Amino acid sequence: GGRWQHALRLLEEMGHKGVERNTITYSAAISACAKGGQWEHALRLFDEMGRTGVERDCIAYSAAIAACEKCAQWAHALRLFDEMGR
């Protein structure tokens, strides 16, 4: 259950230590949040990817959509799905 918290800590530590956070590391953390039912944290990370210029590929989108789906956040999931198609 707490793996999402561990994933967030690792991602944060990477930033503090100057290790590049990329599409893969963000997607893994978003996926961990999805599995833990933490859709808000997942979307925050997804938005952070966009703000910091990290590519949001279909895997990142799928992970964020899965987080929304797991918690019945359909409006957010549909927005992401629509955005992914552009």
Secondary structure, DSSP 8 states (H G I E B T S, - for coil): -THHHHHHHHHHHHHHTT----HHHHHHHHHHHHHTT-HHHHHHHHHHHHHHT----HHHHHHHHHHHHHTT-HHHHHHHHHHHT-
